[in-house]
Amino acid sequence: MLDGVTVKLPPECCSPNAIRCHLEMLALEKQRVLHSLSMDGVPVNPALPMAHHGGFSRIEAETVDLEDTSVLLLNTALQQIDHARECVETAITLVLINDACVAHELWWNLARQLKQPVLTLSLLPDNCHTSLTQLRRWQLEQIAAIIRDVGETCHSADVIPLSNALENRVLPWLQKLGELISLWRETVMAGSRLGIESDAL
């Protein structure tokens, strides 16, 4: 399905990735790009390969116009948050089974990823939302505070405080940021469907 319409596939399109590629081609021919993808009702990150084990029955994709950069950037930010969340969830366990030096390196590598969604938001036009500038400043301040607080746990050879900080400090922030951007995206998309200018949202 592409934007709610059943798509007839060529015989060679048998795998999820082949089907996704075909859907992307159809979208691009209409000057549009995929912004959401699901397989059997389960959301899939359009930026990552579609892994599957066993059969599948339905792939659905939705597109946005190439000129609708706000939705594309918000989707990119959400994908970056999902990726960061997966990395943090993995790191929570990894830091516990490694020595302090390795655990601290894991955190320092993770810290670089935290700012990516906010940097993506900085590419949005200023008229996309009246409080955009304030939001970006507040989120950057939050990231700085998180990096400082989690970094303080690296002063100890005990890795348990680092694992706890990742679970109780970093993950909740990513969750809240993801919820905020999801709501923002729905507002922008609703405004687009109703023909409302972005600066009126």
Secondary structure, DSSP 4 states (H G I P E B T S, - for coil): -BTTB--PPPTT--SHHHHHHHHHHHHHHTTEEEEEEEETTEEE-TTS----SS----EEEEEEETT-HHHHHHHHHHHHHHHHHHHHHHHHHHGGGS-HHHHHHHHHHHHHHHTHHHHHHTTS-GGG-TTHHHHHHHHHHHHHHHHHHHHHGGGSS-SHHHHHHIIIIIHHHHHHHHHHHHHHHHHHHHHHHHT--GGG-
